[in-house]
Amino acid sequence: MHVSATELNKQPGAILNAAMKGPVVIEKSGRSFAVMVSYEHYLELENAFWGTLAESAEKTAQWMSPEESIKFLNDE
Protein backbone atom coordinates (compact mmCIF):
# COMPACT_ATOMS: atom_id res chain seq x y z
CA MET A 1 0.00 0.00 0.00
CA HIS A 2 1.24 3.50 -0.83
CA VAL A 3 -0.13 6.66 0.78
CA SER A 4 0.89 10.29 0.75
CA ALA A 5 2.04 12.11 3.88
CA THR A 6 -1.12 14.21 3.55
CA GLU A 7 -3.29 11.06 3.62
CA LEU A 8 -1.40 9.89 6.70
CA ASN A 9 -2.21 13.16 8.46
CA LYS A 10 -5.89 12.95 7.46
CA GLN A 11 -6.45 9.24 8.25
CA PRO A 12 -3.83 8.10 10.78
CA GLY A 13 -6.04 5.43 12.35
CA ALA A 14 -6.93 3.76 9.07
CA ILE A 15 -3.33 3.78 7.91
CA LEU A 16 -2.07 2.40 11.22
CA ASN A 17 -4.59 -0.43 10.84
CA ALA A 18 -3.35 -1.07 7.30
CA ALA A 19 0.24 -1.26 8.59
CA MET A 20 -0.84 -4.10 10.87
CA LYS A 21 -1.68 -6.13 7.75
CA GLY A 22 1.34 -5.21 5.64
CA PRO A 23 3.94 -2.54 4.93
CA VAL A 24 2.65 0.93 4.09
CA VAL A 25 4.93 3.14 1.99
CA ILE A 26 4.58 6.82 2.89
CA GLU A 27 5.24 9.15 -0.03
CA LYS A 28 6.23 12.79 0.24
CA SER A 29 6.24 14.98 -2.86
CA GLY A 30 5.54 11.87 -4.94
CA ARG A 31 8.61 9.98 -3.71
CA SER A 32 8.89 7.10 -1.27
CA PHE A 33 9.90 8.60 2.07
CA ALA A 34 9.29 6.03 4.82
CA VAL A 35 7.72 2.64 5.45
CA MET A 36 5.33 1.86 8.28
CA VAL A 37 5.13 -1.74 9.50
CA SER A 38 3.65 -3.48 12.51
CA TYR A 39 5.91 -3.87 15.53
CA GLU A 40 5.93 -7.65 15.07
CA HIS A 41 7.08 -7.26 11.47
CA TYR A 42 9.77 -4.82 12.58
CA LEU A 43 11.07 -7.33 15.16
CA GLU A 44 11.18 -10.05 12.49
CA LEU A 45 13.18 -7.78 10.19
CA GLU A 46 15.55 -6.77 12.99
CA ASN A 47 16.11 -10.38 14.06
CA ALA A 48 16.79 -11.41 10.47
CA PHE A 49 19.27 -8.54 10.05
CA TRP A 50 21.22 -9.33 13.23
CA GLY A 51 21.10 -13.07 12.51
CA THR A 52 22.58 -12.53 9.05
CA LEU A 53 25.25 -10.23 10.49
CA ALA A 54 26.16 -12.81 13.15
CA GLU A 55 26.40 -15.61 10.58
CA SER A 56 28.68 -13.48 8.43
CA ALA A 57 30.89 -12.60 11.40
CA GLU A 58 31.13 -16.26 12.38
CA LYS A 59 32.29 -17.22 8.88
CA THR A 60 35.01 -14.56 8.74
CA ALA A 61 36.08 -14.61 12.39
CA GLN A 62 39.62 -15.43 13.39
CA TRP A 63 39.29 -17.48 16.55
CA MET A 64 41.93 -17.65 19.29
CA SER A 65 43.03 -20.99 20.63
CA PRO A 66 42.49 -21.59 24.34
CA GLU A 67 46.20 -20.98 24.91
CA GLU A 68 46.08 -17.68 22.98
CA SER A 69 43.03 -16.62 24.98
CA ILE A 70 44.76 -17.31 28.31
CA LYS A 71 47.88 -15.43 27.18
CA PHE A 72 45.77 -12.50 26.01
CA LEU A 73 43.88 -12.34 29.31
CA ASN A 74 47.04 -12.63 31.41
CA ASP A 75 48.86 -9.91 29.47
CA GLU A 76 46.25 -7.31 30.40
C-alpha positions in Angstrom: 0.0 0.0 0.0 1.2 3.5 -0.8 -0.1 6.7 0.8 0.9 10.3 0.7 2.0 12.1 3.9 -1.1 14.2 3.6 -3.3 11.1 3.6 -1.4 9.9 6.7 -2.2 13.2 8.5 -5.9 12.9 7.5 -6.5 9.2 8.2 -3.8 8.1 10.8 -6.0 5.4 12.3 -6.9 3.8 9.1 -3.3 3.8 7.9 -2.1 2.4 11.2 -4.6 -0.4 10.8 -3.4 -1.1 7.3 0.2 -1.3 8.6 -0.8 -4.1 10.9 -1.7 -6.1 7.8 1.3 -5.2 5.6 3.9 -2.5 4.9 2.6 0.9 4.1 4.9 3.1 2.0 4.6 6.8 2.9 5.2 9.2 0.0 6.2 12.8 0.2 6.2 15.0 -2.9 5.5 11.9 -4.9 8.6 10.0 -3.7 8.9 7.1 -1.3 9.9 8.6 2.1 9.3 6.0 4.8 7.7 2.6 5.5 5.3 1.9 8.3 5.1 -1.7 9.5 3.7 -3.5 12.5 5.9 -3.9 15.5 5.9 -7.6 15.1 7.1 -7.3 11.5 9.8 -4.8 12.6 11.1 -7.3 15.2 11.2 -10.0 12.5 13.2 -7.8 10.2 15.5 -6.8 13.0 16.1 -10.4 14.1 16.8 -11.4 10.5 19.3 -8.5 10.0 21.2 -9.3 13.2 21.1 -13.1 12.5 22.6 -12.5 9.0 25.2 -10.2 10.5 26.2 -12.8 13.1 26.4 -15.6 10.6 28.7 -13.5 8.4 30.9 -12.6 11.4 31.1 -16.3 12.4 32.3 -17.2 8.9 35.0 -14.6 8.7 36.1 -14.6 12.4 39.6 -15.4 13.4 39.3 -17.5 16.5 41.9 -17.6 19.3 43.0 -21.0 20.6 42.5 -21.6 24.3 46.2 -21.0 24.9 46.1 -17.7 23.0 43.0 -16.6 25.0 44.8 -17.3 28.3 47.9 -15.4 27.2 45.8 -12.5 26.0 43.9 -12.3 29.3 47.0 -12.6 31.4 48.9 -9.9 29.5 46.3 -7.3 30.4 
